[in-house]
């Protein structure tokens, strides 16, 4: 092709680009901004959904007597629920998975529960009165659960009253279910359904304090995940494991007793 034709084609292309409407040039940038906004919205929605699913799953598991001898930890990421802990039998493990799959919003279940036969555990024979007292004692350590009413009928615990959120209600079921001798927990607590928890744990204090807590957990042999000052599922699980090892209320929150045990200073604990 003659050079004059090539040169002419280049000039025509340059003129066409220069004459293009401004909105055509800016469309790519606008699309990128919209995509980022959409991604951010989706991420926030996912966080709320995961927290909601976790709470609903816990309450369903602790209310079902088939999940016998349960010490179940629930974690949800993008709709996939992971179950960890100990149950009495293969049937209890299968039941836990079945119950979880039936919860609204669950997209998948990873069942990492360990089966530990009852004969390998210390047998417990506790009266309803003792169970009620122990449950009330555990709930009293959580500022959001102090006013929850507890009743026990043949080792089945019934919780009534009002709590701030579904997350608090699930925590009440969890604390009650882990009391030795409890067969099931019927959760009749009321809460404002419009208040969805944005994360599986609410921790007061600054990011630096959260990082100090993560470092303290790591120093004591509990893996909190990245030292990023963000209290996510990994840090929450590590905090609960630590609280369990120290016979503290397993709230997954940096309360006063946990802060003292960990040696983390200047953490604003919840008012008791």
C-alpha positions in Angstrom: 0.0 0.0 0.0 1.4 3.5 -0.9 2.6 5.5 2.1 0.2 8.3 1.2 -2.8 6.0 1.8 -1.4 4.8 5.1 -0.8 8.3 6.2 -4.3 9.3 5.1 -5.9 6.4 7.1 -4.0 7.4 10.2 -5.3 11.0 9.9 -8.9 9.8 9.5 -8.6 7.6 12.6 -7.2 10.4 14.7 -10.0 12.8 13.6 -12.6 10.2 14.5 -11.2 9.8 18.0 -11.0 13.5 18.5 -14.6 13.9 17.4 -16.0 11.2 19.6 -18.5 12.5 22.3 -17.0 13.1 25.8 -19.4 10.5 27.3 -17.8 7.8 25.2 -14.4 8.6 26.6 -15.6 8.7 30.2 -17.8 5.6 30.0 -15.0 3.2 31.0 -14.2 5.2 34.1 -17.9 5.4 35.0 -18.4 1.7 34.5 -15.4 1.0 36.8 -16.8 3.2 39.5 -20.2 1.6 39.3 -18.6 -1.9 39.4 -16.6 -1.0 42.5 -19.7 0.4 44.2 -21.6 -2.8 43.2 -18.8 -5.0 44.6 -18.7 -3.0 47.8 -22.5 -3.4 48.2 -22.3 -7.1 47.5 -19.5 -7.5 50.0 -21.5 -5.8 52.7 -24.6 -7.8 51.9 -22.6 -11.0 52.1 -21.3 -10.0 55.5 -24.7 -9.4 56.9 -26.0 -12.6 55.3 -23.2 -14.7 56.7 -23.7 -13.3 60.2 -27.5 -13.9 59.9 -26.9 -17.5 58.7 -24.5 -18.3 61.5 -26.9 -17.1 64.1 -29.9 -19.0 62.6 -27.7 -22.2 62.3 -26.6 -22.0 65.9 -30.1 -21.7 67.2 -31.3 -24.5 65.0 -28.5 -26.9 66.1 -28.8 -26.2 69.8 -32.6 -26.7 69.7 -32.4 -30.2 68.2 -31.9 -33.1 70.6 -30.4 -35.2 67.8 -27.2 -33.2 68.0 -26.4 -34.8 71.3 -23.4 -33.9 73.4 -22.7 -31.0 71.1 -19.9 -28.6 71.4 -20.4 -27.1 67.9 -18.7 -24.1 66.5 -20.4 -22.4 63.4 -18.6 -20.3 60.9 -20.1 -18.9 57.6 -18.2 -17.5 54.7 -20.1 -16.5 51.5 -23.0 -18.7 52.5 -20.9 -21.8 53.1 -21.2 -23.0 56.7 -18.4 -24.9 58.5 -19.2 -27.0 61.5 -16.5 -27.8 64.0 -16.5 -29.4 67.5 -17.6 -32.7 69.0 -20.8 -34.8 68.9 -21.7 -38.1 70.4 -22.2 -40.2 67.3 -22.2 -40.4 63.5 -25.9 -39.9 63.6 -25.5 -36.7 65.5 -22.9 -35.5 63.0 -25.2 -36.3 60.0 -28.1 -34.6 61.8 -26.0 -31.5 62.3 -25.3 -31.3 58.6 -29.0 -31.9 57.7 -30.2 -29.2 60.1 -27.7 -26.7 58.7 -28.6 -27.4 55.1 -32.3 -26.6 55.9 -31.4 -23.1 57.2 -32.4 -20.3 54.9 -29.4 -18.7 53.1 -27.1 -21.7 53.5 -25.3 -22.5 50.1 -23.1 -25.3 51.3 -22.0 -27.2 54.4 -18.5 -28.3 55.5 -18.9 -30.8 58.3 -15.7 -31.0 60.3 -17.4 -32.3 63.5 -15.5 -35.0 65.4 -17.4 -38.0 66.8 -16.5 -38.7 70.5 -18.7 -41.5 72.0 -20.3 -40.7 75.3 -18.3 -43.4 77.0 -15.2 -41.4 76.4 -16.5 -38.4 78.2 -17.2 -37.7 81.8 -20.9 -38.6 82.5 -23.0 -35.8 83.9 -26.2 -36.0 85.9 -27.4 -32.5 86.7 -30.8 -31.5 88.1 -33.0 -28.9 86.2 -32.4 -26.5 89.1 -28.6 -26.8 88.8 -28.8 -26.4 85.0 -30.9 -23.2 85.3 -28.5 -21.8 87.8 -25.5 -22.5 85.6 -27.1 -21.1 82.5 -28.1 -17.9 84.3 -24.6 -17.6 85.6 -23.2 -17.7 82.1 -25.7 -15.3 80.6 -25.2 -12.9 83.5 -21.6 -12.3 82.3 -22.8 -10.9 79.0 -24.2 -7.4 79.2 -26.7 -8.1 76.4 -28.0 -11.3 78.0 -28.4 -10.3 81.7 -32.1 -10.0 81.5 -32.8 -13.3 79.7 -35.2 -15.5 81.6 -34.1 -19.2 82.0 -36.3 -22.2 82.7 -35.4 -25.9 82.5 -37.7 -28.8 81.9 -36.1 -32.3 82.0 -32.7 -30.9 80.9 -34.3 -28.9 78.0 -33.6 -25.2 78.5 -36.2 -22.5 77.5 -34.9 -18.9 77.0 -37.4 -16.1 77.0 -37.2 -12.3 77.0 -35.8 -9.6 74.7 -32.3 -9.2 73.2 -30.8 -6.5 71.0 -30.2 -8.7 67.9 -30.4 -12.2 66.5 -26.6 -12.5 67.1 -27.2 -12.0 70.8 -30.0 -14.5 70.7 -27.7 -17.1 69.1 -25.1 -16.4 71.7 -27.6 -17.1 74.4 -28.4 -20.5 72.9 -24.7 -21.3 72.5 -23.9 -20.5 76.1 -26.8 -22.4 77.4 -26.2 -25.5 75.2 -22.6 -25.9 76.5 -23.7 -26.2 80.1 -23.1 -29.9 81.1 -26.3 -31.9 81.1 -28.4 -29.7 78.8 -30.2 -31.8 76.1 -31.5 -28.9 74.0 -32.2 -25.2 74.0 -35.6 -23.7 73.0 -34.9 -20.1 72.0 -38.0 -18.0 72.4 -36.1 -14.7 72.7 -37.4 -11.7 70.8 -35.3 -9.2 68.9 -35.6 -6.5 66.3 -35.4 -8.4 63.0 -34.3 -5.2 61.1 -31.0 -5.1 63.0 -28.7 -7.5 61.3 -25.2 -8.0 62.8 -22.5 -6.8 60.4 -20.0 -9.2 61.7 -19.9 -12.3 63.8 -18.4 -10.4 66.8 -18.7 -6.9 68.2 -15.5 -5.8 69.8 -15.0 -2.4 71.4 -11.7 -0.5 71.2 -9.4 0.7 68.4 -7.8 -1.3 65.6 -4.5 -1.1 67.5 -6.2 -2.8 70.5 -7.6 -5.5 68.2 -4.1 -6.1 66.9 -2.8 -6.3 70.4 -5.5 -8.9 71.2 -4.5 -10.9 68.1 -0.9 -10.8 69.1 -1.7 -11.9 72.6 -3.7 -14.8 71.3 -0.9 -15.9 69.0 1.6 -15.7 71.8 -0.5 -18.0 73.9 -0.7 -20.6 71.0 -4.1 -19.6 69.5 -4.1 -18.8 65.8 -6.1 -15.5 65.2 -5.2 -15.3 61.5 -3.6 -12.1 60.1 -2.4 -9.4 62.5 -4.6 -6.9 60.8 -6.8 -5.5 63.6 -9.9 -6.9 62.0 -12.0 -9.2 64.1 -13.1 -11.8 61.6 -14.2 -15.4 61.9 -10.6 -16.7 62.5 -9.9 -14.3 65.3 -13.3 -14.9 66.8 -12.7 -18.7 66.8 -9.3 -18.2 68.4 -10.8 -16.0 71.1 -13.5 -18.5 71.9 -11.0 -21.3 72.1 -8.9 -19.2 74.5 -11.9 -18.3 76.6 -12.9 -22.0 76.8 -9.3 -23.0 77.9 -9.5 -20.4 80.7 -13.1 -21.4 81.8 -14.4 -18.0 80.7 -17.8 -17.2 79.1 -17.4 -18.1 75.4 -18.7 -14.8 74.0 -16.1 -14.3 71.3 -15.8 -10.8 72.6 -13.0 -8.9 74.4 -14.8 -8.5 77.7 -13.1 -7.4 80.9 -12.2 -10.9 82.2 -10.8 -11.9 78.8 -8.7 -8.7 78.5 -7.3 -9.3 82.0 -6.4 -12.9 81.3 -4.8 -12.0 78.0 -2.9 -9.0 79.5 -4.3 -6.6 76.9 -4.5 -3.1 78.4 -6.7 -0.1 77.6 -9.6 -2.2 76.0 -13.0 -0.7 76.6 -14.9 -3.6 78.1 -18.6 -3.6 78.1 -20.3 -2.4 81.2 -21.4 -5.2 83.4 
